[in-house]
Amino acid sequence: MSDFAAYPVQTSSPASSNGTVLPPSLPGTSPRKERGAIAAQACDTCRARKQKCDEQRPKCGTCQRFNVECHYREPQPTKKDKTLVEILDRLKVLDVLNVLENKIDHLSWRMDHLVATCHPNTNSTTTATHLAPPPPLTTSTGHTVDIHGVHPTVAHHHSPEGLPNGGPHALPNIASLTEDHYQYVSAVHQMLAWPAIQGHLATIQPKCPTRNLKSVATDGPAMALGAHLPMDHTIPISVQAGENYNHGPVSAPISAFGLDWDIMQTLSKAYFDTISLLHPILDRHTFLTQTLPTLFKNGIDHRLQSTIAFLVFALGEVALGNYRGAPINAHGGRPSGMRGGSKSHPPGITLFNEARKRLGFSVAETSLEMVQAYTLASTYCATCSYPMGFWKMIREASLACQSLIMINPGVLSSPQADLLRRAFWHCAVMETCLNLELGFPLTGLEKMENVVSLPDFSTSFTDYDYVSNQETQYQEHFASQIALRRLLVEFHGTLSRSPYNTTAPSTSSTPNRIRHMATDLERWRSYLPSNLQWQEDTPGAFPSSATAYNGASIYSPITTATATTTTNSTPAVSPILPTPQAGTTFMSSVSPGVSRVSMTGSGVMPQALANVTASGLRSPPMSHQQPILNSGLGPQHQPVPQPQMFTADLDAPPIRYPYAHDVQVALLRSRYYYAKYLIHRPFLYKALHHPDAMMQEDAIGAAECLKASLKWPIAMSPSSLQKRFVPCPFFFTQNFFGILVLLHLVLSDKVPILTKIKDTLCGGERFEPEAKKTVELYVDWIRDLKDVEPSAVWDWDVVCAMYGLEGNG
């Protein structure tokens, strides 16, 4: 039995139309006919005849019937798509600029190589060895890849002639770190191998006898995956302690799984209103109007349709648990940002186990649905802090995506093309995170970037897709993440093949390259739509055009009179749906023809909301014009503009935004600051190891690195209170740990050059309090996850020893 019945929520109205469907008709009934999906792109013949086009390729049904040519126009952007089109156009500009800058980098590399050859360093007999680029990377499929992760036979299509081998995705060997030439590394565990960092950790080792701090450079990936734990950190099979896994039938009516129409609608809506906006890989209209009615009529079976449905339901339960579930722990009266379920029994685990029980029946399929199933499974593993499962599932999704494109290239021009592009780029972003942080091998997906265009969200859509995009611009967020990922891969490649001579700054082109990268990064931020932009030095601020963005309702704090039960007296996080109160008015989304939806109730928790029957949750109908997450504002609580969208005060009553908008914004900004921090980190290496060779530009670069490490919005409230929504959370855990080590060096004033940089180039007196607040935020993040995330267990012990914290906090 699933736990979703523990979260009292409201489900859809039986009379809802677009985006929410009625139960399939039964004998003797005549339900109202649903409006069909809007054609994404009609052919010229159907357009001229003003009739519906079935969009078949290469010829639609009408053109086949009349035996005429079938021609499809290039999709024209609608008014709502103009911002997305601007992003895509600017991406093309960035690509052209990067090509030009790559040529410049190539010339600079040749100059560095020539200087090093003509004037070898007398202090090192291995200069030539260390100037050589890192070895080629071997992908998980066994193929050797070159500079851009492609087969050598096709490398000339991707890279300028003469560039050295070794790619942007390859992590250099730790042995390539020398005293005079710093080989760039991206992973935190490799940064911790810096001699200066190892010296600092050696002073902490006596306070942390249970951890071998010398092994972090080699054991980092294993620790992130939980291999250092006494027991494997795997997804549980038993659903509760002492309870065996349900070996029920694979095929059965939905009631056999504790489901009914209302529950399926509730869980689906919870998923599409939250997690789907962060990873938009499914078509909402198709799922609600085709998948659910089929399951309701025919029951559950072993096919992918049922597997995907169970995964959606499991993620829907995660969303409900994230808002209505109790925190899994608390510290000092502060509830955890991990809510719903427990370490051994995360929300949705029963439904997820039903999905993976069926996944094996389809492993040999090559279809979009197979890609989607693996992607959804990886997302679930991430929400429940199973990094090994996340890595394996996203790897399978990437391989399935490649297989589909290779076997059926026509899928890229079919009606499924946009959904495939979304899944492709989602996998690419996740693979990049894993590769940069843990050095995990790539699957080869990056070879297809030139043939897979960016998504344009041209599939059928519902009113709710339109509303959620108006509220959050999730489409623009997704496109902007792809653009940022492209820049990051380019930066990584350039720095990986450019060893930094830290003892001879006048002969190194690395500082110039980094300046170009910083310019590109700032250009990316300036190209963002106004509704996504923010000021560089205010990571917690509202978007630049917040006052003109869909009114003020989206930025209003929760003011409901009731609160969910927590483990302390801190005001509770907003529930998934505000509990109806007498006279309460709910702010609706910008839905056509509806501005507000009023709901009244007579008590704190109306009995109807808590009515759970043997077959599952029963809830009174509500208008589906309201999102699954929205602020309940009483008439006495008018929207009040907030000074900051994110706050470092984790004890303040959190503000809650519809459609997990705060997580979307926090992710985009945090990845920007991560990129800036990463490209400037070579300057910190130089400051720590060769302070006498520091030039003014080096000191400025080190200061930029330190400033970029402060107060990433993902660690601030309210996004830090929704950790189950954060994709690849251990990526941030590892980076926060690395930053805590660096800030401990800076704040302890043990390194004179860092103290001088802090006092003169980091904003003066403002930096130190901001750094200390950052330490509090990142310590809280690791403390919050130490009970559920493998990487946080090791990190927490070291952080406690470093900062003198109580280990049982």
N, C-alpha and C positions, 0 to 999 in steps of 0.2 A: 504493500500500500504506500503510495507516495505521500509526501508531507505537505503538498500544496494546500490541502484542506486546512492546515494550521494558519494560513494567512488569509484572513477575511478580506475578500476583494469583491468588486462588483463586475459583472460581466455585461455583455452586449445586450442591447435591446433586440427582441425578436423581430422588430420591424425595421432594424437598421438596413440601409441600402448600400451603397458603394463602399467596398472595403470590408464590410462585415456581412456575412450571408446568413440567410435563414437555414434552419435544418432542412435537409432534403425532403421533398414532398413524400408523404405516405399515401397509401390508397385512400381515396375518398376525400382528399384535400386539394385545394387549389391555391397554392401560395402565389404571391405577387411575383411576376417574372423579374429576375435580376437584369440590370443593365449589363450588356456585354463589355468586354475589355475594349479600350480605345485602341484603334490600330496605331502601331508605332510609326509605320511608314507604308502608305498605300502606293501602288504602282500608278503610272501615268494613265493607263487605260481605265482603271477603277476610279481614279480621281476625276477623269473627264465624264465618266458615266454616273458619278456621284453615288457610287455604291460601295458597300463594304468589301475590303480586300482581305483575302486570307493570308497574304504575305508569304506564300510559298516561294521558294527559290529553286531553280532560276526562273520558273514561270508560275504565276499564281493560277488559281483554278479558273478564273474568268478568262485569262489569256489563253489557257490551254483549251478551253471550250470553244473560243472563237478563232483559235489558231492564229493569233497575232503575236507580235513581239511584245515582250514584257520588260519594261524599263522602270527602274526605281531611281528617283532623284536622290541626291545627297541629302541627308536629314537636315532640315533647317531648324535652327534653335528657336524655341519658343521664348516668350518674354522672360519666363522664369529661368531659362537656361543661359541667358546672356552672360551672367557672371562666370558660370562654369566655362563657357566658350572663351572668355577673356583669359582665364587661367591657362587653358590649353594653348592659346595663341602665345602667351608669354612663355610657356614651357618651350615652344619652338624657338623663341628668341634666345632663351638661356642655352639651348642645345647648340645654336650657332656660335654663341659667345664662348661656350666651353670648347668647341672644336678649335677656335682660334687660340684660346689660352693654352690648350694642350700642345699646340705647335710651339708656342713660346716656351712651355715647360720642357718640351723635348730638347730645344736648343740650350736651355739652361742646364739640363741634365748633362748634355754633352760637354758643356763648358766645365761643370763641376768635375766630370770624369777626366777631362784633359788636364785640369789643374792638379788633381790628385795624382795623376800619372807622372806629370813633369816634376812635381814637388812633393814626393812622398813624405809622410810624417816620420821623422827619425825616431820618435818614441814608440812606434808601433811597426812591427814586421808583418802585420797582416792587413794593412790598409786596403790593398787591392781586393782581398777576400771580402772585407766588410763593405767595400763599395759595390760589390756585385749585388745584384738584386736578389730578393728571396727566391727560393726554388719554386718551380711551377706547382700549382695546387692540384691535387687529385680529388675529383668529385666523388660523391658517394656512389656513382655509377661506375667508377673505375677508370674514367677518362682523364687524361692529362689536359689541363686547360692552360691558356696563356694569359696575357696581361688583363684581358677583360673576361676571363672565365670561359673562353670558347675553345673549340677544337683548333689546333694549329693550322689545319687545312683551310679554315675560314677566318683566320685571325686578321687577314688583310682587310676584311670588310669592317673591322671594328677599331683598328688602331693605326696611328701613323707609322709609316715605314721606319724601321730601325729602332723602335722603342725596345727596351730590355724586357725579357720575360719576367713573369711574376706579376700577379694581378692585384687589383684593388680589393679583391675578396680574400686574398691569401694573408694569413697572419704570420709575420716573420718569426723565425726561431729565436728563443731567448738568447741563444749564444751570439746573436748578431749585435747585442748591446755591448759597446766598448766604451772606454773612457774618452775617446776622442771623436767617435762617430756614433751618433744616436740614431738607431733604426726605429722609426715610428711604430708604435703598437697601439691597438685600439682597445683591447680587452683589459679590464681592471686587474685581473690576476697577473697579467704581464707587466702592467705598470708597477705592481707591488714588488716586482723583481728588480726594480731600479736599485742600485747599490745604496743610495741615500735612504730610500724607503726601507730596505732590508735592515740597515743600521738602526733606523728608528724603531722598527718592529722588534729588533733584538733587545731593546731596552724595556719593551713591554712583555716579552716572553715570560719572565719570572712571575708576572701577575696573572698569566694565562697558561698554567702548566698543562692543561688538558688539550691544548691545540699546538700543533707544530707549525709555527709561523714561517719557517723556512720553506715549507712544502707548498705554499700557496701558489707559487708561480707554475708549478706542474700539476697540482691537484685542483686548480680552480674550477674547471668544467665539471669534474666529478663531484665537487662540493655543491655546485649549483644544482646538480641533478639529484642530490641526496645520497650518493654512493657512500658517503662517510658515515651515514646513520646506521645504527645497529640493525634496523630492519629496512627492507626496501620500501621506498615511499611510492606505493602503487595505488591505483584506483581500487577501492574495496569491492569485493564481490558480495559479501554479506551486507544486508541493508541495515541491520542493527546488531548490537552485541548479542551473541548467542542465537542469532536468527539466520537460517540458511537462505541462500540465494533461491529465488523463485524459479524453479525449473518448469514453469508452465508452458503451455503450447505456444508455438510460434504464430500460428494462425488462430484467431478467435475474435468474437465481437469486441467492440471497444469497452463494453461494460466489464469484461474479464480483467481489464487492466485498471479498473477504478476510474474510467473516463466516461464522460457523457458529452453532449453537445456544448453545454455551457462551460464546462471545464476546458474543453479543447479551445473554445473561443477565448476564454480568459487567459490561458497560458500563451496562446498564439499572439494575442494583443500585447501581453507583457513583453514578449520577445521582440515583436516588430516595433514597439514604441521605445525600446531601449537598446538592447544589444545589436539588433539589426542595423541601427543607425550608425554604430561604430564599425560594423563589418557588413556592408550592404550587399550580400551575395545572393539573397533569395528575392523572388518576386512576390510581393505581398498579395497582389490581386490573384495570381495563379494559385497560391497556396490556400487562400481563403475560399475561393470560388470553385476550385477543382479538387485539390488534395483532401481538404476536410470533408466535403460532401461524399467523396468516394469512400473514405474511411468510415464515415457514419453509416453508409448504406451497406458496404461490403465487409466491414471489419478490418482487422489488422492481419497482415500476412508477412511473408519473408522478403518482399521486394523493397527496392530503394525508397519508394514513396512512403512506406511505413517507417523505414529507418530514419528518414529525414524528419518525418512528423514527430517521432519520439525525441529526436535531438532538439527540435524546436520546443517541444513541451518541457524537456529538461532545462533548457536555457530560460524558458519562461518562468519556471519555478525558481531558478537562480535569481531572476529579476525580482520576483515577488519576495524571496527571502532577503534580498539586498535591501529592500525597503521596509518590509514588515517583520522580518525575522529578528530574533534577539542577537545581540553581539556575542561572538564566540568567547570573548574574554573582556577584561577591563583592567585599566591601570590607573591607580590614583583617582578613581571615580570617573574616569574618562572611558566611554564605551569603545570597543574595537571598531575599526573600519571594515572588518570582515563580519558580515551579518548573515544569519540564516544557517541552520544546520550546525555541524561540528567538524572537527578534523576527520573523524572516522566515518561521519555520515553527512556529507555535504548536501546542500539542497539539490534535488533533481536526480540523485544517484540511482534511484529505482528506475526511473524513466530512461536514464542514460544506459543502464545495464541492459534494458530491453533493446535499445538501439544497437549496442555493440554485439548483442546476441545474434542480431540479424545481419550485421555488417559483413560477416564472413561469407554469407550467401552471394555477395555481389562483388567480391574482390577482383574477379576476372572481368568485370564490365568496364567498358570504355565509354563514358558518358559524362555529360555535365553534372548529372545527379550524383555520380560517384565523387566528382571533385567537391561538390557542395557538402556531401555527407562527411568526408574527411575533414573539410574545413570547419564544419560545425562541431565535429568531435574534438578538434584541436582547441576550438574556442571554449568548449566546456571544460577541458582539462586545464586551461589557463585560469578560468574563473575559480577553480577549486584547488589551485596551486599544485598541479601535477606536472612539473616541467618536462619530465621524461615522456609522459604521454603527449604533452603539447608538441614536443619536438618530433616525435614519431608520426603523429597524425598530420602535422603541417608538411612533413616530408612526403608522406603518402599523397597528400592533396597536390603537392607540386608535381610529383611524378605522374599522377593521374591526369593532371592538366596538360603536361607535355605529351603524354600518350595520345590524348584526345586530339590535340592540334596536329601531331605528326600523322596519325592514322586518318583523320578526317579534317583536312585543312579548310574544307568548305564551311565548317562550323563558324569560322570567323566572319562569314558573310550571311549567316542564317539569322532567324529571329532570336536565337539563343546567344548571339555574339556578344551583346552587351553584358549579360550575366556572366559569361565566360571571362570577359575582360576584367570584370570586377573581381572575380575569384583569382584570376592570374595576378593582378597587382596586389591584392591582399596577401597572397602567398609570397610575392616578391618582397614586400615590406617586412613580413615576419622572418623570412629567411635572412634578410640583411641584418636584423636585430640579433639573430642567433649566431651569424657568422662573425659580426663585429665584436660581440661580447664574449662568446665562448669558443670561437674558432671552428665551429661546426662546419663540415664540408657542405658545399652547395650541391644542389641536385642537377644543375644544368638549366634551370628555368630561365636564368639570365640570358641564355643564348637566343631566346625567342623574343626579347624585348623589341627588336626592330620590326617584327612582324605582327605583334599584338599592340594595337593602338590603345589609347586611353579610353576609359569608359565615358559614355555621354548620357547615361541614364535615359535611353530612348525606348525602353520597354514599356509595356502597359503600366499604368499607374492608377492609384486610387486617390480620392480626395484626401485621405490621411497621409499618403506620401507627400502630397502637395503641402499640407498643413505642417507636417513635421519638418519639411525642408524650409518652409517660410520661417518657422520658429528657430531653427538651429543651423540652416545652411549645411546640412550633413553632406550633401553632394560636393559642395565647395571644399569642405574639410577633407573629404576623401581624396579629391584631386590634388589638394595642396600637400597632403601627406605623401602622395606619389612623387610630386615635384621635389619635395624636400629629401626624400629617399634617393632620388636620382643625384642630387647635389652631393649627398653624403657619400654615396658610392664613388663618385668622381673624386671627391676630396681624399677618400681613403686610398684610392688607386694612386693618386699623385704623390701623397706622402709616403706610401709604401715603397715606391721605387725611387725615393729621393732621400738617401741617408743624410743626416744633418751633421755637418762638421762643427761641433760645438766649441772647438778650440780655435777656429779660424773663421770668424764671422764674415770677414771681408771677402772670402772666396766662396761663400755658400749662397745659393739662390733660394734656400728654403724660406727664409723670412719674407722674401718677395712673393713667393707662391702663397704663403699663408695670408698675406695681405690681399691677394687676388681672391682667395677663397672667402675671406671675411667680407669682401665687397660683394661677391656673388650671393652670400648668405643674406646680407642686408638687402640686396636687390630682391631676393625672394620674398622677404618680409614686406618690402614696399609694394610688391606686386599683388599681395593678398587683397581680396575684396575688402572694402571698408568695414564690412560687418565682421571681419576676422582680424583686422589690424589692431595693434596695441602699441603703447610706447615702450621702447627698449628697456628703460630702467624701472618700469612698473609692471612686473610680471603678473601681479594680481589684479590689474585694472580691468574694467569693462572694455569691450571692443570700442574702437574710436568713435563709432557712430551709434553707440548704445541708445542715446536719447531718441534717435529717429528710427530705431530698429523695432518694428512691430509693437510700438507702444512701450509702456513701462512694465506691463504685467509679467513679462518673462524674468524681470530682475527683482521681483518682489519676494520678501522673506515669507516663510511659512508662518501662518498665524492661527492654525487650527487650535481649538481649545483642548483637544485631547492629545494624548501622546502614547506611543507604543511603550510597552513595558521594557525597561532597561535594567541594568544591574546597578544603577546608581541614580542619583537625583538630577543628573544633567538633563536638560531638556532633550526630548527624544528627537531623533531624525524623523523627517516627514515620512509617513507611510506611503505605500505604493499608490493608494487612493485615499485622500483625506476622509476621515470618518464623518459622515453627515451629521450636522448639528442643526438644531432648530433655527431656521432663518439663515443658514449659511448659504452664501452664493459662491459658486465655483467659477473661476475665470476660465473660459473656454479658449480653445485655440482659434486662430483666424480661419474659421470654417465658413464656407459660403452660406449666407443666410442666417447664421447663428452667432450671436456675440456672447451670450451668457446662458448657462444652464442652471436652473435653480433646483435644489434638492433639499428636502426637509426631512427631519427625523425627530423622534420624540425622546431619544435617550443618548447616552454616551456611546454605547455600542448596541444599535438596534438588533433585536433577536434575529431578524431576517438575515443580517449580515453574517451572523455566527452559525446559521443553520446548516449543519453538515449531515447529510444522509449517508446511508450505506453505499450508495453509488457515487458519492463525491460531493463537491461543493455546490450549493444552491444559493444563488444571490438574486436580489431583486433587480429588475432591469434598470439600466441607466442609458442616457444618451451617449452614443459613441462619438459625439462631437468632442467629448472630453478625452484628452490623452490619458494613458495609463498612469502617468505621473504628472501631476499638476499641483499648483499651490491652491489651497482652500482659503479664500479671503472673505471674511465676514464683512457685512456692510459697514461696520465701524472701523475696518482696517483697509484703508485705501492704499494703493501702491505708493511706496516711498522709495525714491531713487537711492541706491546704495553706493557708498563711496568706492568700494572694492568688490569685484566679483569673487576673489579668493582672499582668504585671510590666514595669517600665520597663527592666529589665536585658536587653537584646537579645542578650547573649552567654551568658546562662544557658541550660542545656539546656531546651528548651521542653516544656511540658506539652501533651498532646494529648487532646482530648475527643471522644467519639463523636458522629457525626451533625453535624459542624461546629458544635457547640453554642457554642463560644467565639465564632465569628463572629456567630451569632444574638444572643448577649448583648451583644457589643461594638457591633453596629450599633444596637441599641435604646438603649443608654446614650449612645453618641456622638451620635446624633440628638437626644437630650434635651439634652445639653450644647451642641450647636449651636444649638438653639432658644433656650436661655437666653442664650448669648453674643450671638445676633443681636438679641434684643429689648432688651438693655441697651447695645448699641453706640452709640445716639444720645448717651448720656452721655459716651462717650469723645470723640465729635466736639466736644461742648461743652468738655470739659477741654482739648482741643488748640487750640481756636480762641477760646474766651471764658473763660479761667481766672478772670478777675476776677468773673464772674457766677456762678461755681459756688456752689451751696448744699450743705448737708450731704447732702440726699437725692440730689443729682447725684453727689457724690463716692462715696456708697455704691453708686449704680447703676454707676458706672465700675469700682469695685472688683469688683462682681458679674460684670461683663463679663470682666474680666481673669481672675478665678478660674475662670469657666466655660470659658475657652479652654485650660486646662491638662490635659494627659495624657488625651486622649480614648482610650478603650480600644481602638479600632480600630487605633491606631498602636502599641499595646503588644504584647508577646509573650503568647500565641502567635498571636493573630489577625493581627498584622502579617506573620506568616510564611505567610499564606494569602490573599495579595492577589488571586489569581484568583477567589476566592469573594466578593469585596467588590462589591456592586452599585454601578454608577456611580462607579468609583474616582476619576475626575478631579474629582468633587464634593468629595471630601476633600482631594485634592491642592491645589485652588484655595484652600480654606479654610485649610489648613495654611500655605500661602504667605502669605496675608493675616495670619494670627496671628503668623508669624515676623517680619513687618514691624513689627507693633505691639509685640511683645516686645522687638525690638531698640531701639525708642524708649524702652521702659520700663527695660530693663536698662542702657542707656547713660547713664541719669540726665541726659539732655539737656533734658528737660521737667520743670521743678520741680514742677508740680502733680501729674504722674504719679508722680514720686518720693515725694511726700508721701502720695499715695493708697496706693502700694505699701507704704510703711513703716508706715502707721497703720491701714489698713482691709483689707488683703489677707492677714491672718493672721500678721503680724509676720515674724520671721526665717524662718519656714517657706516663705514665698512664693518668695524668690529661688532657693533650690536646686531647688524644684519647677519654677519657670519655666525654669531652665537645663536640667533634665532634659527638660522638654517640648521645648525647642529641639533637643536631641539626637534625640528621637523623630521630630519633624516633618522635620528635616533628613535623617534616615535614610530616611524615607518617600519624600521627593522624590528623593534620591540613588538609591534602589532602583528607581524607576520612570523615571528619566531616559532609559534606553536603549529603553524600549518605549512610554511614554505621551507624546503630543505636548505636553500642557500642562506636564509636568515638565521638558522640555528648556529652555524659556525661564525657568521658575522657578529651575532649578538654577543657571544662570549668575548670576542676580541674588542668590540666596542665598549663593553663593560670594563674590561681591564684598562683600556686606553683612557676613558673619561671618568673612571672611578665610580661607576654606577653599580647599583645592586643587581646582581645577576638574576634574581628571581622576580624583577620588576616586570 
